[in-house]
Amino acid sequence: MQFNFKNLNFNFLKNKFVYPITLSICFIAIFGFGIWIGSEKVAYCAQQPNTINFSLFWDAYNELKKDFVNPEKIDNQKILYGAIEGMTKSLEDPYTEFFSPIEAKKFQDDLAGSFEGIGAEIGIKNDILTIIAPLKNSPAEKSGLKSGDAITKINGDSTNGMSTNDAVNIIRGKRGTAVTLTIYREEWEDTKDISITRDTIVIPAMDWKIIENDIAYIQIYQFGGSLSSDFMKASKEILNSNAKKIILDLRNNPGGYLETAQDLAGYFIKPDQIVVIENFGDKKEPEIYKTDGDYSLGKYPIVVLINEGSASASEILAGALRDNRNIKLIGEKSYGKGSVQEVVDLRGGSFIKITIAEWLTPNKNSISEVGLEPDVKIEITEEDAKDKKDTQLQKALEIIKDLK
């Protein structure tokens, strides 16, 4: 999940959040004002170039108010939220979304690292609802869901045209209850129904351990929560251990905060080197983010594992390591979530998330919709997964043993 937080009331949402166009705020302001002054008034923007006449909206609203068979079902607040949601959907950008107060609360719970559901990051890819990554030790992972799985139905209802936000609201639920996802995978001849029992999802930040006597194997699960402090502690432990090399595993990592990825890059890349470039197109000059760390782990040979579930912040870190130090990426092509969202707080506890830019690697290669191609491509087959055989990690071990 790539954001730029602005005027947001959530204290923990003060960073740029990396995950995948801005309309005039005049629309939202005048629409809200129109609701306030009364349904019988006609609100519109002054007829100047590139403005919108809202009289059509109010004509439709007044007809509903006058003739709808069940007037008690007319809820002005829901109409307002629905209109704004429709406005964001019209942009056909899966990462530009409106969040009602209830949805905003769920979003807050996600970033806090604990919620009830199946534990899978989902998104829209090629207009299809897709699993970005099942989270570590989650019901989604245990049920066999994989990065790249297409969700064609939820509880028997088609997901065609369904937004990520709507899908999350259906899939999310109380611990102990079940949801059925109809999944299509490229190597399957037909779809399969997978029933998953929801649970409390607690997302760990990272783990690390020594393998093969002298290799520090670091797994990063998300770029949020306590990762910065946890990694600082881990780095000291690694420096005091017998580790001589590092494998950094970013597989099935759906992303998180840009600042956290920038922070971690400082352990591996010399100070004042480019981590990522925020490209705004013709709107304004690009913004460049650089390392500002102690380079304490820079002496270690390192390889990085990626797959289809590596998205946003994990792609930024992997791209920075490759472009700055020619570090090899091993595994499968990453997800390609390289757009930047700005989250703007709206009244009543809602907010709007707007795509404003795209991320470029230090060598100015776009991540958005493209992803990162691995230097060494290794797939984990269905048979490998059944046998719990990690061929990607095996290849990483084979390569790193030859590095000096």
JOUR-V659420 format. One record per helix or strand of 2 or more residues. SS is the DSSP state (a for helix, b for strand). FROM is the first residue (numbers start at 1). LEN is the number of residues. If there is no record, write none. Layout:
BEGIN
SS_FROM_LEN / SS_FROM_LEN
END
This chain:
BEGIN
b_3_4 / b_16_3 / a_25_13 / a_55_13 / a_71_3 / a_76_14 / b_97_3 / a_101_12 / b_114_4 / b_120_6 / b_128_7 / a_139_4 / b_150_5 / b_157_2 / a_164_8 / b_178_7 / b_192_6 / b_199_4 / b_206_6 / b_215_6 / a_227_13 / b_245_5 / b_256_2 / a_258_11 / b_274_6 / b_287_4 / b_301_6 / a_313_13 / b_329_3 / b_339_7 / a_347_3 / b_351_10 / b_376_2 / a_382_5 / a_391_10
END
